[in-house]
């Protein structure tokens, strides 16, 4: 049986006069999965999103999108009604999409994004404006597909953590998500698949299994005893022990694991990630094709 996709493109191209913005773009988007679209500024990410949204047309190629697909979109640039309150920004967005947000629903939305109802949009901080944009993109109508263009721009650490949890909840609801962002360390815990664009070309098109990228290889020496192993087990999950190698699983960063080893005087000669991080893969791809 042929696989079904909610979005599928074949040899998509986009030219702006003589400039090639996208060349031979082939993507397949499954329902309910989380996709990362990565690339440097000018790589073609926003152009691809605009074609999917129908804001611009492609120059060549075919783009198939499921009928009756409800799309929520959060652009890179702040796009709010500055003279209206948070409440009215959300209500106007809903009404323009043919929906009316009840006061009970409005209260629920404002609690989720932690925003004051009557504050004017122009008086919000940059991070709060991004949260309002997200509410307008996702909560004013039923959404099947969420497209986010650099959603972490202007967000502080707490807002980024909030966004990460929010997107995880969206994913659990079966909403398909497409995100382009420079915050690869945030997204690598969420995405199922990623595309890397360089100069309008897809140079990487891969599934992502985050659990494999949280594994570290410890090279141990003969001084490692059962007490040391027990200490490691209390702080990390041991995946495998083989000869002088100990493979552990941890959400901690390499620096934190190294610090733990040093502070506890563990007989570990070397530590390395078993698989590359998303950021490493991205940088290698960009350097290779630049």
N, C-alpha and C positions, 0 to 999 in steps of 0.2 A: 504493500500500500504506500502511495506517495505521501511524503511528509507534508503537513500543512503548516503554513507560516502566515502570520498576520501582516507581515511586510516582507516583500521580496523584490530585489532589484537585479537587473541583468544588464551589464555593460553600460552602466549609467555614466553619462558625461555632462559636464557643464563648462561652457566657455563664457568669458566676459570679454567681448571683442577678441583680441588675440591671446588673451591670458587663459591658460587652462586651470580651472579651479578644481575640477574632479575628472578623473580619467579611469574608465573601466571599473566602476564600483559595483561589486556584487556582494550584497548582504542578505541574510536570511534571519528573520526575527520570529522566534517562537513565542507563543502566548505564555504569559506568566513568568518570563525569565528576565534577568537583569543584565543589561549590556553596557559596556564601557566603550566610548569612542574617544581615542586618545590621539594627540598630535600637537605639535608646536603651533603657535599663533600663525594663522595663514595656511594651515595644512588642508583646510576644506571641511572641517567639522560643522561649523555653523551653516555653511552652504548646503551640506547634506541634510541637516535638520530642516532648513527652509524648504527644500524640495519635498521632503516627506510631509511637511505641514501644508504644502500647496501654496506657499507664499511666493515661490518662484518656480519656473518650469525647468526641466532638464533640457539640454541641447540635443542629446541623443540617448538611446537606451530605453529600457522598460522599467517602470516602477509599479508593482502590484500592491495594493493596500486593501485589506478586508473591508467590505461594505459595513456601514453602521458602526465604525470604530470611533469611539468617543475619546478625544485626545486632550490632555491637559499639557500646557506648554509654559515653561518658565524661561524667558529669554535671559541672555547674559547681562544686558543693560537693565537698570531699574526702570520699570514701566508702571507707574502708579498715577492715580488722580490725586495730586499733591494737596489740592484744596478741600478734599473730602476726608472724612474720618475713616478709621480702620473699618468700622461697621459698614459704612456706605460704599467703600471700595469693594468689599466682598459682595454686598447686595447688588450693586450695579453690574459687577461681573456675572453674577448668577442670572440676573434678569436678561442680560444681553445674550445669554445662552438658553433662554427660555425657561428658567427655573426661578422659584421664589424661595428664599431661605427663611424659614420660620425663626422666631426669636429663640425657641428652644435649640434649634439646630445651630443658630448663630452663637449662642452661648457655648455650645460644645466645640465649635470651630475655634473660638477665641481662647478657650482653655487649652486646646491642643497646641496652638502656636504661641500661647502665653503672651497675648497682646492686649493692650487696653482698648476698649470699644470706641471711645469718643475722641481719642487723640488724632489730630490731623496727620495724614501720611507724611507731610513735609517735615514734621517735628520728630519723626522716628529716627533712631540710629540706623546706620547702614545694615547692620545685622538684623534688626527688627523689620526693616523694609524687605529684606530677602525672605523672612518668614511670612510676611504678608503676601508677597508674590507667590510663595509656595501654597498658601491657603487659597489664593485666588485660582491657582492652576489645578488644585486637586480636590477642593472641598465644596465647590459651588455647584457641581454637577457630578453624576456618575462618570467615572473615568476608567477606560480600559487600558490606555497607553499614556504614560507620563514621559515627557521629553524635557530634560533639564540641561540648560546650557550654562556651564560654570556656576553651579548652585552655591559653592562655598565662597565665592567672591564677596569680600566685605564681612565675612563671618568671623567672630572670635572663636576661641577654642570651645567654649561651652555651647555656642550655636552650632558648631560643626558636629559635636557629639550628639546634640539634639537632632540634627539633620540625619545623621547616620542611623539613629534609632527610628526616626520617622520613616525613612526609606525602607528599613527592614520590615516595619509593620505593613507598608504598602506592598512589599514583595510577598509577605505572608498572605495577603488578601488576594493574591493572584493577579495583581496589576503588572503589566509589562512596563519595564523602565529602561529608557535610553538616557545615558548621561555622558556628557563630555566635561572633563574636569582636569585640572592640574594636580588635584589632591589624590594622587594614586594610592597613597598609604591608607586613606580612608576607604576608598572604593574596593580595594583588593579583598576586603572582608565581606563584600556584598555581591560582586558581579559573578555571573555564570559564564560569560563569554566576552571577549574584547576584540576590537579592531584598532590597529594603529595606522594612522594616515601620515604619509610624508609627501609633501608637494602634490596633494590631490590623489595619490595612489594608496591603496591598501597594501601595506607591506607585512602585516601580521593579522591573522584571522584564526583565533585559537579559543578553545574552551579554557576556563580557569577553575582550578580546584584548590581553594584557599587552604584546606586542611593540609595539603602536601607542602605548602609554602610556609608552614609554621613548624617545620621539623628541622632540628639541628643535629649535626654530627659532632659528638665529643670524642676526641682521641685520648684514651686513658692509658696510664702506665701500670706496671705491676703492683704499685703501692695502693691501688684502689681496693678497698675492702668492703665487707657487707655493710658496715656502718655508714660508709660514704654512699653506697648505693641506696641505702634506706633514706638518707638525707635528701638525695636527688629525687627519689620517688615521692617524698613528702611535698616537694615543690613543683615537680614537673611530671608529665606522663611519659613513662619509658615505653617507646614503641618497639625497640629491638636492641638486644645486646649480642654482639658478635665479635669474638676475639678482642681486639683492642679498640673497638668502636661501640659507642653507646648512642643510639638515636633517640632523641627526646622530642616531645611535642610541647610547644609553649606559645602563648600569645604575647609573651614579653619580647622586647627588642634584644638584639644581639649584645648590646652594651650592658643591659641589665643582667643578662645571663652570665656574662663574663665577670661582672662585679660580684655576683653571687658565688661563683667559683673561687674567685680570689679571696673574698672575705671569709669563706669557709675552708680555705687551704686544701681544696680538693685536688687530687693528683691528675689533673687534666692538662695534656700537652698542647692541645689545639681545639678550636671550636669553629665550626663553619655551618652555613645554611645548606641544607641538602638540596634545596631548589632555589632558583633565583626569585627575587622579589619582582613585583610588577614594575616598579620603578627601574630596576636594573634592566629588565627586558625592554622597556620603553627606550631607555638611553642607548642601549646597544643597537636597537632597530634604527633609531634616528641617526646615530653615527655611521652605521653601515650603509645607509641609503642617502646620506647627505651629499 
